[in-house]
Amino acid sequence: MVRCLRGVAAVELALVLPFLLALLMGIVSYGDYFLTAHLVQQAAHDAARASLAGMNAAERKSIAIDTAKRMLDSSGVLRRDRGQVDAVEVDNLITVSVRYDASADPLLSLPFVPSPGRTLTARGVAMIGGL
């Protein structure tokens, strides 16, 4: 009788374990996605704020792009070479756009976990010389 119960437990484990592992890997994968999205958004916001130190449009754009790329590198998770940064100034607003390619991230490429996307975009806006 004990031998039969051990067999049932082994069969139950064999049936349930793949689902539990997929759920666990999904949690890890989506956690990595949210971390990456947060860091990209933070880089865009920080770059927009830092650009306010510039005296003219060209200097503000240069400061914004340099700051965003430094933020991507300083996170320890993202890489500067995978990000594209642009800054546009219209009227008294500067908009910094960061586009990050996360296709090389192994946790976002798991075959059994649906990925929310591998290209992340974020924008940061700051008002120049106003309230």
OpenMM code with the backbone's topology and positions (N, CA, C; nanometers):
from openmm import Vec3, app, unit

residues = "MET VAL ARG CYS LEU ARG GLY VAL ALA ALA VAL GLU LEU ALA LEU VAL LEU PRO PHE LEU LEU ALA LEU LEU MET GLY ILE VAL SER TYR GLY ASP TYR PHE LEU THR ALA HIS LEU VAL GLN GLN ALA ALA HIS ASP ALA ALA ARG ALA SER LEU ALA GLY MET ASN ALA ALA GLU ARG LYS SER ILE ALA ILE ASP THR ALA LYS ARG MET LEU ASP SER SER GLY VAL LEU ARG ARG ASP ARG GLY GLN VAL ASP ALA VAL GLU VAL ASP ASN LEU ILE THR VAL SER VAL ARG TYR ASP ALA SER ALA ASP PRO LEU LEU SER LEU PRO PHE VAL PRO SER PRO GLY ARG THR LEU THR ALA ARG GLY VAL ALA MET ILE GLY GLY LEU".split()
positions = [
    Vec3(0.0822, -0.1194, 0.0000),
    Vec3(0.0000, 0.0000, 0.0000),
    Vec3(0.0867, 0.1258, 0.0000),
    Vec3(0.1961, 0.1279, 0.0754),
    Vec3(0.2835, 0.2441, 0.0802),
    Vec3(0.3488, 0.2663, -0.0561),
    Vec3(0.3816, 0.1599, -0.1236),
    Vec3(0.4446, 0.1693, -0.2533),
    Vec3(0.3530, 0.2401, -0.3528),
    Vec3(0.2247, 0.2182, -0.3471),
    Vec3(0.1288, 0.2831, -0.4364),
    Vec3(0.1215, 0.4322, -0.4101),
    Vec3(0.1265, 0.4737, -0.2849),
    Vec3(0.1199, 0.6154, -0.2523),
    Vec3(0.2445, 0.6895, -0.3001),
    Vec3(0.3586, 0.6252, -0.2914),
    Vec3(0.4796, 0.6884, -0.3414),
    Vec3(0.4721, 0.7088, -0.4919),
    Vec3(0.4150, 0.6171, -0.5593),
    Vec3(0.4001, 0.6293, -0.7045),
    Vec3(0.3059, 0.7426, -0.7403),
    Vec3(0.1988, 0.7593, -0.6634),
    Vec3(0.1034, 0.8675, -0.6888),
    Vec3(0.1697, 1.0033, -0.6666),
    Vec3(0.2483, 1.0162, -0.5617),
    Vec3(0.3169, 1.1424, -0.5340),
    Vec3(0.4154, 1.1771, -0.6450),
    Vec3(0.4843, 1.0758, -0.6953),
    Vec3(0.5796, 1.1008, -0.8040),
    Vec3(0.5067, 1.1444, -0.9317),
    Vec3(0.3942, 1.0841, -0.9593),
    Vec3(0.3161, 1.1231, -1.0770),
    Vec3(0.2608, 1.2646, -1.0605),
    Vec3(0.2098, 1.2967, -0.9423),
    Vec3(0.1588, 1.4323, -0.9180),
    Vec3(0.2699, 1.5356, -0.9330),
    Vec3(0.3869, 1.5048, -0.8798),
    Vec3(0.5000, 1.5959, -0.8940),
    Vec3(0.5374, 1.6135, -1.0408),
    Vec3(0.5399, 1.5061, -1.1157),
    Vec3(0.5743, 1.5140, -1.2573),
    Vec3(0.4716, 1.5954, -1.3360),
    Vec3(0.3454, 1.5937, -1.2944),
    Vec3(0.2415, 1.6700, -1.3635),
    Vec3(0.2419, 1.8184, -1.3241),
    Vec3(0.2693, 1.8487, -1.1993),
    Vec3(0.2576, 1.9857, -1.1486),
    Vec3(0.3875, 2.0652, -1.1637),
    Vec3(0.5020, 2.0000, -1.1568),
    Vec3(0.6304, 2.0701, -1.1581),
    Vec3(0.6510, 2.1594, -1.2819),
    Vec3(0.6198, 2.1159, -1.4024),
    Vec3(0.6390, 2.2060, -1.5175),
    Vec3(0.5576, 2.3353, -1.5074),
    Vec3(0.4365, 2.3267, -1.4561),
    Vec3(0.3548, 2.4474, -1.4406),
    Vec3(0.4118, 2.5405, -1.3340),
    Vec3(0.4586, 2.4837, -1.2253),
    Vec3(0.5184, 2.5659, -1.1202),
    Vec3(0.6476, 2.6336, -1.1672),
    Vec3(0.7289, 2.5607, -1.2426),
    Vec3(0.8515, 2.6199, -1.2952),
    Vec3(0.8205, 2.7295, -1.3966),
    Vec3(0.7197, 2.7075, -1.4806),
    Vec3(0.6806, 2.8108, -1.5773),
    Vec3(0.6287, 2.9347, -1.5052),
    Vec3(0.5521, 2.9162, -1.4009),
    Vec3(0.5019, 3.0292, -1.3230),
    Vec3(0.6172, 3.1049, -1.2574),
    Vec3(0.7105, 3.0337, -1.1987),
    Vec3(0.8263, 3.0959, -1.1352),
    Vec3(0.9100, 3.1727, -1.2372),
    Vec3(0.9362, 3.1143, -1.3519),
    Vec3(1.0148, 3.1827, -1.4544),
    Vec3(0.9384, 3.3024, -1.5123),
    Vec3(0.8070, 3.2945, -1.5174),
    Vec3(0.7267, 3.4081, -1.5611),
    Vec3(0.7385, 3.5243, -1.4640),
    Vec3(0.7378, 3.4952, -1.3364),
    Vec3(0.7532, 3.5996, -1.2348),
    Vec3(0.8900, 3.6653, -1.2482),
    Vec3(0.9929, 3.5868, -1.2663),
    Vec3(1.1283, 3.6405, -1.2813),
    Vec3(1.1399, 3.7217, -1.4102),
    Vec3(1.0829, 3.6715, -1.5192),
    Vec3(1.0906, 3.7403, -1.6483),
    Vec3(1.0181, 3.8741, -1.6451),
    Vec3(0.8982, 3.8762, -1.5912),
    Vec3(0.8236, 4.0015, -1.5842),
    Vec3(0.8858, 4.0983, -1.4838),
    Vec3(0.9458, 4.0479, -1.3787),
    Vec3(1.0186, 4.1343, -1.2866),
    Vec3(1.1357, 4.2021, -1.3560),
    Vec3(1.2063, 4.1277, -1.4399),
    Vec3(1.3164, 4.1846, -1.5171),
    Vec3(1.2646, 4.2884, -1.6167),
    Vec3(1.1510, 4.2609, -1.6780),
    Vec3(1.0920, 4.3561, -1.7723),
    Vec3(1.0549, 4.4869, -1.7011),
    Vec3(0.9907, 4.4775, -1.5860),
    Vec3(0.9512, 4.5982, -1.5130),
    Vec3(1.0728, 4.6764, -1.4639),
    Vec3(1.1782, 4.6072, -1.4225),
    Vec3(1.3015, 4.6746, -1.3829),
    Vec3(1.3614, 4.7498, -1.5012),
    Vec3(1.3688, 4.6851, -1.6164),
    Vec3(1.4237, 4.7486, -1.7354),
    Vec3(1.3404, 4.8686, -1.7766),
    Vec3(1.2083, 4.8553, -1.7764),
    Vec3(1.1204, 4.9662, -1.8134),
    Vec3(1.1361, 5.0831, -1.7168),
    Vec3(1.1483, 5.0543, -1.5889),
    Vec3(1.1661, 5.1602, -1.4897),
    Vec3(1.2984, 5.2340, -1.5105),
    Vec3(1.4053, 5.1610, -1.5365),
    Vec3(1.5355, 5.2238, -1.5553),
    Vec3(1.5395, 5.3090, -1.6818),
    Vec3(1.4730, 5.2651, -1.7881),
    Vec3(1.4667, 5.3440, -1.9115),
    Vec3(1.3879, 5.4722, -1.8860),
    Vec3(1.2759, 5.4619, -1.8157),
    Vec3(1.1960, 5.5807, -1.7840),
    Vec3(1.2741, 5.6759, -1.6951),
    Vec3(1.3452, 5.6237, -1.5985),
    Vec3(1.4244, 5.7080, -1.5086),
    Vec3(1.5349, 5.7797, -1.5852),
    Vec3(1.5975, 5.7129, -1.6810),
    Vec3(1.7021, 5.7768, -1.7619),
    Vec3(1.6444, 5.8931, -1.8414),
    Vec3(1.5247, 5.8766, -1.8970),
    Vec3(1.4618, 5.9837, -1.9743),
    Vec3(1.4282, 6.1028, -1.8845),
    Vec3(1.3730, 6.0767, -1.7674),
    Vec3(1.3380, 6.1856, -1.6760),
    Vec3(1.4622, 6.2594, -1.6245),
    Vec3(1.5637, 6.1841, -1.5864),
    Vec3(1.6857, 6.2471, -1.5366),
    Vec3(1.7540, 6.3300, -1.6447),
    Vec3(1.7523, 6.2813, -1.7677),
    Vec3(1.8136, 6.3554, -1.8777),
    Vec3(1.7379, 6.4847, -1.9047),
    Vec3(1.6056, 6.4806, -1.8980),
    Vec3(1.5267, 6.6023, -1.9196),
    Vec3(1.5556, 6.7057, -1.8109),
    Vec3(1.5651, 6.6622, -1.6867),
    Vec3(1.5959, 6.7557, -1.5784),
    Vec3(1.7370, 6.8115, -1.5912),
    Vec3(1.8325, 6.7266, -1.6259),
    Vec3(1.9712, 6.7716, -1.6367),
    Vec3(1.9901, 6.8699, -1.7516),
    Vec3(1.9101, 6.8565, -1.8555),
    Vec3(1.9265, 6.9429, -1.9729),
    Vec3(1.8958, 7.0888, -1.9414),
    Vec3(1.8256, 7.1154, -1.8346),
    Vec3(1.7903, 7.2529, -1.7991),
    Vec3(1.9120, 7.3378, -1.7659),
    Vec3(2.0261, 7.2759, -1.7431),
    Vec3(2.1483, 7.3495, -1.7122),
    Vec3(2.2101, 7.4138, -1.8357),
    Vec3(2.1659, 7.3741, -1.9546),
    Vec3(2.2225, 7.4284, -2.0774),
    Vec3(2.1797, 7.5721, -2.1032),
    Vec3(2.2676, 7.6474, -2.1695),
    Vec3(2.2405, 7.7886, -2.1967),
    Vec3(2.1634, 7.8093, -2.3270),
    Vec3(2.1776, 7.7163, -2.4217),
    Vec3(2.1044, 7.7281, -2.5483),
    Vec3(2.0536, 7.5899, -2.5895),
    Vec3(1.9794, 7.5837, -2.6988),
    Vec3(1.9153, 7.4583, -2.7406),
    Vec3(2.0169, 7.3492, -2.7707),
    Vec3(2.1265, 7.3845, -2.8386),
    Vec3(2.2272, 7.2834, -2.8732),
    Vec3(2.2941, 7.2269, -2.7480),
    Vec3(2.3224, 7.3124, -2.6520),
    Vec3(2.3859, 7.2664, -2.5285),
    Vec3(2.2889, 7.1807, -2.4463),
    Vec3(2.1630, 7.2205, -2.4417),
    Vec3(2.0632, 7.1404, -2.3687),
    Vec3(2.0481, 7.0019, -2.4304),
    Vec3(2.0458, 6.9952, -2.5635),
    Vec3(2.0337, 6.8653, -2.6313),
    Vec3(2.1545, 6.7778, -2.6022),
    Vec3(2.2732, 6.8363, -2.6079),
    Vec3(2.3957, 6.7610, -2.5794),
    Vec3(2.3970, 6.7081, -2.4362),
    Vec3(2.3588, 6.7930, -2.3414),
    Vec3(2.3541, 6.7511, -2.2004),
    Vec3(2.2520, 6.6389, -2.1818),
    Vec3(2.1363, 6.6509, -2.2454),
    Vec3(2.0316, 6.5494, -2.2309),
    Vec3(2.0776, 6.4142, -2.2839),
    Vec3(2.1385, 6.4130, -2.4006),
    Vec3(2.1829, 6.2864, -2.4600),
    Vec3(2.2938, 6.2241, -2.3772),
    Vec3(2.3904, 6.3042, -2.3344),
    Vec3(2.4998, 6.2511, -2.2515),
    Vec3(2.4482, 6.1965, -2.1187),
    Vec3(2.3558, 6.2687, -2.0568),
    Vec3(2.3017, 6.2238, -1.9277),
    Vec3(2.2244, 6.0933, -1.9423),
    Vec3(2.1412, 6.0834, -2.0442),
    Vec3(2.0639, 5.9602, -2.0645),
    Vec3(2.1556, 5.8414, -2.0873),
    Vec3(2.2587, 5.8588, -2.1669),
    Vec3(2.3511, 5.7476, -2.1925),
    Vec3(2.4294, 5.7102, -2.0674),
    Vec3(2.4680, 5.8099, -1.9880),
    Vec3(2.5355, 5.7794, -1.8614),
    Vec3(2.4431, 5.7042, -1.7662),
    Vec3(2.3158, 5.7431, -1.7643),
    Vec3(2.2185, 5.6747, -1.6779),
    Vec3(2.1992, 5.5297, -1.7204),
    Vec3(2.1972, 5.5042, -1.8505),
    Vec3(2.1834, 5.3666, -1.8981),
    Vec3(2.3024, 5.2824, -1.8526),
    Vec3(2.4218, 5.3388, -1.8607),
    Vec3(2.5411, 5.2651, -1.8192),
    Vec3(2.5499, 5.2470, -1.6677),
    Vec3(2.5057, 5.3460, -1.5927),
    Vec3(2.5251, 5.3422, -1.4477),
    Vec3(2.4296, 5.2472, -1.3763),
    Vec3(2.3273, 5.1997, -1.4448),
    Vec3(2.2292, 5.1136, -1.3781),
    Vec3(2.2853, 4.9764, -1.3441),
    Vec3(2.3839, 4.9306, -1.4201),
    Vec3(2.4371, 4.7970, -1.3989),
    Vec3(2.3558, 4.6897, -1.4679),
    Vec3(2.2399, 4.7253, -1.5208),
    Vec3(2.1520, 4.6304, -1.5888),
    Vec3(2.1470, 4.6594, -1.7387),
    Vec3(2.1428, 4.7871, -1.7725),
    Vec3(2.1294, 4.8288, -1.9114),
    Vec3(2.2657, 4.8601, -1.9714),
    Vec3(2.2674, 4.8669, -2.1053),
    Vec3(2.3913, 4.8999, -2.1750),
    Vec3(2.3685, 5.0181, -2.2671),
    Vec3(2.4629, 5.1093, -2.2671),
    Vec3(2.4555, 5.2321, -2.3452),
    Vec3(2.4385, 5.2042, -2.4944),
    Vec3(2.5067, 5.1038, -2.5461),
    Vec3(2.5043, 5.0786, -2.6898),
    Vec3(2.3703, 5.0241, -2.7395),
    Vec3(2.2845, 4.9822, -2.6508),
    Vec3(2.1521, 4.9327, -2.6918),
    Vec3(2.0448, 5.0415, -2.6862),
    Vec3(2.0807, 5.1591, -2.6406),
    Vec3(1.9841, 5.2677, -2.6272),
    Vec3(2.0026, 5.3741, -2.7335),
    Vec3(1.8915, 5.4298, -2.7776),
    Vec3(1.8925, 5.5433, -2.8698),
    Vec3(1.8262, 5.6598, -2.7966),
    Vec3(1.8933, 5.7730, -2.7973),
    Vec3(1.8443, 5.8895, -2.7235),
    Vec3(1.8303, 6.0065, -2.8192),
    Vec3(1.7214, 6.0798, -2.8041),
    Vec3(1.7004, 6.2004, -2.8826),
    Vec3(1.6362, 6.3053, -2.7930),
    Vec3(1.6690, 6.4300, -2.8190),
    Vec3(1.6109, 6.5409, -2.7432),
    Vec3(1.5587, 6.6441, -2.8423),
    Vec3(1.4366, 6.6882, -2.8202),
    Vec3(1.3723, 6.7858, -2.9073),
    Vec3(1.3210, 6.8991, -2.8200),
    Vec3(1.3503, 7.0205, -2.8641),
    Vec3(1.3045, 7.1384, -2.7908),
    Vec3(1.2021, 7.2129, -2.8761),
    Vec3(1.0825, 7.2271, -2.8223),
    Vec3(0.9763, 7.3012, -2.8895),
    Vec3(0.9206, 7.4020, -2.7900),
    Vec3(0.9161, 7.5290, -2.8334),
    Vec3(0.8737, 7.6389, -2.7464),
    Vec3(0.9597, 7.6385, -2.6205),
    Vec3(0.9004, 7.6195, -2.5049),
    Vec3(0.9812, 7.6183, -2.3826),
    Vec3(0.9803, 7.4801, -2.3157),
    Vec3(0.9604, 7.3749, -2.3949),
    Vec3(0.9637, 7.2378, -2.3434),
    Vec3(1.0738, 7.1592, -2.4130),
    Vec3(1.1483, 7.0825, -2.3354),
    Vec3(1.2442, 6.9897, -2.3942),
    Vec3(1.1959, 6.8486, -2.3647),
    Vec3(1.1886, 6.7676, -2.4686),
    Vec3(1.1422, 6.6293, -2.4570),
    Vec3(1.2580, 6.5365, -2.4902),
    Vec3(1.2910, 6.4503, -2.3971),
    Vec3(1.3976, 6.3522, -2.4167),
    Vec3(1.3323, 6.2162, -2.4379),
    Vec3(1.3639, 6.1528, -2.5498),
    Vec3(1.3092, 6.0206, -2.5823),
    Vec3(1.4211, 5.9174, -2.5750),
    Vec3(1.3945, 5.8097, -2.5043),
    Vec3(1.4901, 5.6999, -2.4926),
    Vec3(1.4225, 5.5741, -2.5450),
    Vec3(1.4885, 5.5086, -2.6384),
    Vec3(1.4393, 5.3823, -2.6949),
    Vec3(1.5469, 5.2778, -2.6657),
    Vec3(1.5066, 5.1695, -2.6002),
    Vec3(1.6031, 5.0683, -2.5572),
    Vec3(1.5665, 4.9327, -2.6157),
    Vec3(1.6649, 4.8673, -2.6758),
    Vec3(1.6462, 4.7347, -2.7350),
    Vec3(1.6898, 4.6288, -2.6336),
    Vec3(1.5927, 4.5579, -2.5780),
    Vec3(1.6214, 4.4562, -2.4761),
    Vec3(1.6141, 4.3154, -2.5331),
    Vec3(1.6294, 4.3016, -2.6643),
    Vec3(1.6167, 4.1690, -2.7262),
    Vec3(1.7296, 4.0741, -2.6862),
    Vec3(1.8415, 4.1270, -2.6412),
    Vec3(1.9522, 4.0408, -2.5993),
    Vec3(1.9402, 3.9969, -2.4537),
    Vec3(1.8411, 4.0448, -2.3828),
    Vec3(1.8212, 4.0069, -2.2426),
    Vec3(1.7696, 3.8636, -2.2370),
    Vec3(1.8438, 3.7725, -2.1765),
    Vec3(1.8017, 3.6318, -2.1769),
    Vec3(1.6716, 3.6055, -2.1007),
    Vec3(1.6417, 3.6853, -2.0001),
    Vec3(1.5188, 3.6623, -1.9241),
    Vec3(1.3941, 3.7077, -1.9989),
    Vec3(1.4106, 3.7925, -2.0998),
    Vec3(1.2958, 3.8355, -2.1803),
    Vec3(1.2781, 3.7493, -2.3040),
    Vec3(1.3618, 3.6471, -2.3186),
    Vec3(1.3569, 3.5609, -2.4369),
    Vec3(1.3245, 3.4158, -2.4029),
    Vec3(1.2603, 3.3936, -2.2925),
    Vec3(1.2268, 3.2567, -2.2538),
    Vec3(1.1189, 3.2030, -2.3467),
    Vec3(1.1356, 3.0814, -2.3968),
    Vec3(1.0414, 3.0305, -2.4971),
    Vec3(0.9017, 3.0003, -2.4433),
    Vec3(0.8885, 2.9710, -2.3165),
    Vec3(0.7587, 2.9315, -2.2624),
    Vec3(0.6905, 3.0424, -2.1835),
    Vec3(0.7487, 3.1636, -2.1837),
    Vec3(0.6892, 3.2781, -2.1149),
    Vec3(0.6620, 3.3868, -2.2185),
    Vec3(0.5372, 3.4288, -2.2344),
    Vec3(0.5093, 3.5348, -2.3322),
    Vec3(0.5713, 3.6664, -2.2881),
    Vec3(0.6419, 3.7293, -2.3797),
    Vec3(0.7119, 3.8535, -2.3484),
    Vec3(0.6235, 3.9737, -2.3789),
    Vec3(0.6234, 4.0737, -2.2911),
    Vec3(0.5422, 4.1937, -2.3170),
    Vec3(0.6030, 4.2825, -2.4246),
    Vec3(0.7260, 4.2618, -2.4601),
    Vec3(0.7916, 4.3407, -2.5637),
    Vec3(0.9396, 4.3502, -2.5368),
    Vec3(1.0153, 4.3654, -2.6421),
    Vec3(1.1601, 4.3714, -2.6261),
    Vec3(1.2171, 4.5087, -2.6579),
    Vec3(1.1330, 4.5997, -2.7040),
    Vec3(1.1759, 4.7371, -2.7285),
    Vec3(1.0983, 4.8282, -2.6350),
    Vec3(1.1708, 4.8974, -2.5498),
    Vec3(1.1068, 4.9849, -2.4517),
    Vec3(1.1334, 5.1302, -2.4901),
    Vec3(1.0314, 5.2121, -2.4773),
    Vec3(1.0460, 5.3545, -2.5064),
    Vec3(0.9959, 5.4347, -2.3871),
    Vec3(1.0598, 5.5490, -2.3653),
    Vec3(1.0209, 5.6373, -2.2556),
    Vec3(1.0495, 5.7803, -2.2956),
    Vec3(0.9738, 5.8716, -2.2376),
    Vec3(0.9929, 6.0147, -2.2621),
    Vec3(0.9963, 6.0897, -2.1306),
    Vec3(1.0823, 6.1873, -2.1273),
    Vec3(1.0898, 6.2774, -2.0137),
    Vec3(1.0758, 6.4204, -2.0660),
    Vec3(0.9961, 6.5007, -1.9999),
    Vec3(0.9711, 6.6379, -2.0442),
    Vec3(1.0047, 6.7339, -1.9311),
    Vec3(1.0691, 6.8450, -1.9666),
    Vec3(1.1011, 6.9489, -1.8694),
    Vec3(1.0708, 7.0851, -1.9314),
    Vec3(1.0253, 7.1787, -1.8482),
    Vec3(0.9946, 7.3133, -1.8943),
    Vec3(1.1164, 7.4026, -1.8740),
    Vec3(1.1517, 7.4725, -1.9780),
    Vec3(1.2706, 7.5583, -1.9750),
    Vec3(1.2308, 7.6981, -1.9286),
    Vec3(1.2899, 7.7412, -1.8212),
    Vec3(1.2719, 7.8774, -1.7732),
    Vec3(1.1308, 7.9145, -1.7327),
    Vec3(1.0548, 7.8200, -1.6843),
    Vec3(0.9193, 7.8509, -1.6429),
    Vec3(0.8823, 7.7780, -1.5160),
    Vec3(0.7609, 7.7997, -1.4747),
    Vec3(0.7114, 7.7335, -1.3539),
    Vec3(0.6516, 7.6004, -1.3850),
] * unit.nanometer
topology = app.Topology()
chain = topology.addChain("A")
for resn in residues:
    res = topology.addResidue(resn, chain)
    for name in ("N", "CA", "C"):
        topology.addAtom(name, app.Element.getBySymbol(name[0]), res)
